[in-house]
Amino acid sequence: MSLIIVCIELSVPYRSQKGPHWPLSPNHLQAGIACWHTCNVWLLHKETTMRCVTIILTTVVFVVLTTLLIEDSVVAPFGIYYTYTEDNRDYRNILFDNCELPHLNPWDPSILKFLKPDTKYECKPKIAQLTKLENGQLSTTYHHNFTKCMYRCLHPVSDKSLLHGDWVNLKGKAYPTCDVIETHCFKENASKPYYEFVHAQIYRSDKPKPEKNPDLPDVHFILLDSLSHSSFVRTMPRTYHELMTNYEAIPFPHLNKVSLNSRPNGAENQENRYERQSIEEHRRVRKMYQAASHL
């Protein structure tokens, strides 16, 4: 319809020397049909052939330029637009509403070219280790009398503070009743140690402290920093097997880093419940945890 209307508007002023006037009708459709019919008749004459072709080409150029240059607001009545309504339904009570995240293959063929084995460095220590901790037994490795060693326990209080135990002379063998043990060794009559080391173990107390609320579930979160789930499966397969097989661990393959270190990252596990308000409105969550002595 647009092409016919343009043809009429461009061809009405034209008068042929050998033919009648172009028909002019208020009905655009009839006028367009008459326009094309008259043009076909005049194509038999050489004089009018080029003129009719010029009119047709001018019409096509005009339509193309009109389509490219006219704003959408002008041609909006002739277009079809998709309209939609905002979905405000509550999905909490929908039984099968879920989001399936992909299960990634740690050895997918598309990433094999980026995987390179991280071999252990074969370094040779230049300083001999004077103390060792094996199976809960702390002992010295030297066999002379001009060195004296001591140890003490380090008890964690918070992320930034420790409770230091009393120094104890290490003679022969000792069995520290703590997880972290610091050792110092002095040369004879020296005031500053020339050897320092920190040992770590998991100390199992024979008499555990009674729980305040024994009905609480016993759940432990194990967080591995700076390590993706796929990388954990590839680089620590024995640890992964131990946790999954002997401890019935439940992995979180889609849990991403959301904060600075392990503690706030672990706290975010408690934030994955339904919440109507935006998380941006809860900027003081960490302070709330600190006030409640959880951090």
C-alpha positions in Angstrom: 0.0 0.0 0.0 2.8 2.4 0.8 4.5 1.8 -2.6 1.2 2.5 -4.5 0.6 5.7 -2.6 4.1 7.0 -3.4 3.6 6.1 -7.0 0.5 8.2 -7.2 2.0 11.2 -5.5 5.0 11.2 -7.9 3.1 10.5 -11.1 0.1 12.8 -10.9 1.9 15.9 -12.1 3.2 14.1 -15.2 1.5 14.7 -18.6 2.4 12.6 -21.6 2.7 14.3 -25.0 1.0 11.3 -26.8 -1.3 9.9 -24.1 -4.1 11.1 -21.9 -3.8 12.7 -18.5 -2.9 10.4 -15.6 -6.1 9.4 -13.8 -6.6 11.1 -10.5 -8.9 9.4 -8.0 -9.5 10.0 -4.3 -9.2 6.2 -3.8 -5.5 5.5 -3.6 -5.9 1.8 -4.5 -7.8 2.5 -7.7 -5.4 5.3 -8.6 -2.4 3.1 -8.1 -3.9 0.3 -10.3 -4.6 2.9 -13.0 -1.1 4.2 -12.6 0.5 0.9 -13.2 -1.9 0.0 -16.1 -1.1 3.3 -17.9 2.6 2.8 -17.4 2.4 -0.7 -19.0 0.5 0.8 -22.0 3.1 3.5 -22.4 6.0 1.1 -22.3 5.3 0.4 -25.9 6.5 3.9 -26.9 10.2 4.6 -26.8 9.7 8.1 -25.7 7.8 7.2 -22.6 9.7 4.1 -21.6 12.6 5.9 -19.9 10.2 8.3 -18.2 8.2 5.4 -16.7 11.4 3.6 -15.6 12.6 6.8 -14.0 9.3 7.1 -12.1 9.6 3.5 -10.8 13.3 4.0 -9.8 12.4 7.3 -8.1 9.6 5.6 -6.2 11.9 2.8 -5.0 14.6 5.2 -3.9 12.0 7.4 -2.1 10.6 4.4 -0.2 14.1 3.2 0.9 15.1 6.7 2.1 11.8 7.1 3.9 12.3 3.9 5.7 15.8 4.8 6.8 15.3 8.4 7.7 11.9 8.8 9.2 11.7 8.4 13.0 10.0 5.4 14.6 7.4 7.7 16.2 6.1 8.6 12.7 5.7 5.1 11.4 4.6 3.6 14.8 0.9 3.3 13.8 2.0 0.9 10.9 4.2 -1.3 13.1 3.4 -4.2 15.4 5.0 -4.1 18.9 5.2 -6.9 21.4 3.7 -6.0 24.8 4.0 -7.8 28.1 2.9 -7.5 31.7 5.2 -7.6 34.7 5.1 -11.0 36.5 4.4 -10.3 40.2 3.4 -13.8 41.1 4.7 -15.5 44.3 6.8 -18.6 43.4 7.4 -19.8 47.0 4.6 -22.3 46.9 5.4 -23.8 43.5 6.4 -27.4 44.1 8.7 -27.9 41.0 10.2 -24.5 40.7 14.0 -24.8 40.5 17.1 -23.7 38.7 19.4 -26.5 37.4 23.0 -25.4 37.3 25.4 -27.3 35.0 27.6 -30.0 36.5 31.1 -29.2 35.2 33.5 -31.9 34.2 36.9 -31.2 35.9 38.6 -32.9 32.9 36.5 -31.5 30.1 38.4 -31.9 26.8 38.0 -28.1 26.1 40.2 -27.2 29.0 42.8 -29.9 28.8 45.3 -27.7 27.0 45.2 -25.3 30.0 45.9 -28.0 32.6 49.6 -28.3 33.5 51.0 -30.6 36.2 52.3 -28.7 39.2 55.3 -30.7 40.2 56.8 -30.3 43.6 60.0 -28.3 43.9 63.0 -30.5 45.0 64.5 -28.0 47.4 67.2 -28.9 49.9 66.9 -27.2 53.3 70.0 -25.4 54.4 69.0 -25.3 58.1 68.5 -28.6 59.9 65.2 -29.1 61.8 66.0 -29.3 65.5 62.5 -30.3 66.8 59.9 -32.6 65.3 56.4 -33.6 66.2 55.2 -37.2 65.3 52.1 -38.9 66.6 51.6 -36.3 69.3 55.2 -36.7 70.5 57.5 -33.6 70.5 61.2 -34.3 70.6 64.6 -32.9 69.6 66.8 -34.1 66.8 70.3 -33.0 68.0 72.7 -34.9 70.2 74.8 -32.2 71.9 74.7 -30.2 75.1 75.3 -26.6 73.9 71.7 -26.2 72.6 68.6 -25.8 74.8 65.1 -25.9 73.4 61.7 -24.8 74.8 58.1 -25.1 73.7 54.8 -23.5 74.5 51.2 -23.9 73.3 49.4 -21.3 71.2 45.6 -21.2 71.7 43.5 -19.2 69.2 41.2 -16.5 70.6 40.1 -14.8 67.4 41.4 -14.3 63.9 43.9 -11.7 65.1 44.8 -12.8 68.7 46.3 -15.8 70.4 46.6 -17.0 74.0 50.2 -17.9 74.6 51.0 -20.7 77.1 54.0 -20.8 79.4 57.4 -21.8 78.1 58.4 -25.4 79.0 61.9 -26.8 78.7 62.1 -29.6 76.1 64.2 -32.4 77.5 63.9 -35.7 75.8 60.2 -36.2 74.8 57.0 -34.2 75.5 53.3 -34.6 74.7 51.7 -31.2 74.3 48.0 -31.0 74.9 47.2 -28.5 72.2 47.0 -28.1 68.4 49.7 -25.5 67.7 53.1 -25.7 69.4 55.8 -23.1 69.1 59.5 -24.1 69.7 62.6 -22.0 70.3 66.2 -23.2 70.6 69.0 -21.3 72.1 72.7 -21.6 72.0 74.5 -21.8 75.3 74.3 -18.6 77.3 72.4 -16.8 74.4 69.5 -14.5 75.1 67.8 -14.7 71.7 66.8 -18.0 69.9 68.6 -18.9 66.7 66.0 -21.5 65.8 62.2 -21.1 65.8 59.5 -23.5 64.5 55.7 -24.0 64.7 54.3 -27.5 64.8 50.6 -28.3 64.3 48.5 -31.4 65.1 44.9 -32.3 65.9 44.9 -32.9 69.6 42.2 -35.3 70.8 41.2 -34.8 74.3 40.2 -38.0 76.3 37.6 -36.0 78.2 35.7 -33.7 75.8 33.9 -30.7 77.3 30.2 -31.3 77.8 28.1 -29.5 75.3 25.7 -26.8 76.4 23.1 -28.0 74.0 23.7 -31.6 73.0 20.6 -31.6 70.6 22.3 -29.2 68.2 23.4 -30.8 64.9 27.1 -31.4 64.6 28.0 -29.9 61.3 31.5 -28.8 60.2 32.2 -26.5 57.3 35.6 -27.1 55.6 36.6 -24.1 53.4 39.5 -24.2 50.9 40.6 -20.8 49.9 41.8 -19.8 46.4 40.6 -23.1 44.9 37.7 -23.9 42.7 35.7 -27.1 43.0 37.1 -28.5 39.7 40.6 -27.7 40.7 40.1 -29.3 44.1 39.0 -32.6 42.4 41.9 -32.5 40.0 44.7 -31.5 42.4 43.6 -33.1 45.7 41.9 -36.3 44.7 42.9 -38.2 47.9 41.5 -35.5 50.2 38.3 -35.4 48.1 38.0 -39.2 48.3 38.6 -39.2 52.1 36.0 -36.5 52.8 33.4 -38.0 50.4 33.9 -41.6 51.4 34.7 -41.7 55.1 33.1 -38.5 56.3 30.0 -38.4 54.1 30.8 -34.8 53.1 28.4 -32.8 50.9 30.3 -30.6 48.3 29.2 -27.2 47.3 30.4 -27.0 43.6 28.7 -23.7 42.8 29.7 -21.7 46.0 31.7 -18.8 44.8 33.9 -16.2 46.6 31.9 -13.4 47.9 34.1 -11.8 50.5 37.7 -11.4 51.7 38.6 -14.7 53.4 37.2 -17.9 54.8 35.2 -16.6 57.7 32.9 -14.2 55.8 32.7 -16.6 52.9 31.5 -19.2 55.3 29.0 -16.8 56.8 27.4 -16.3 53.4 26.1 -19.9 53.6 23.5 -18.7 56.0 22.3 -16.1 53.5 20.9 -18.4 50.9 17.3 -18.5 52.1 14.3 -16.6 50.6 14.6 -12.9 51.1 12.3 -10.2 49.7 14.6 -7.4 50.5 17.8 -6.8 48.5 21.1 -8.0 50.0 22.4 -4.5 49.5 20.2 -3.4 52.4 22.1 -5.7 54.8 25.6 -4.0 54.8 26.1 -4.6 58.6 25.8 -8.3 58.6 29.4 -8.7 59.8 28.9 -6.3 62.6 25.8 -8.1 63.7 27.8 -11.4 63.8 30.5 -9.7 65.8 28.0 -8.3 68.3 26.6 -11.8 68.8 30.1 -13.2 69.4 29.9 -15.4 66.2 33.1 -13.8 64.7 
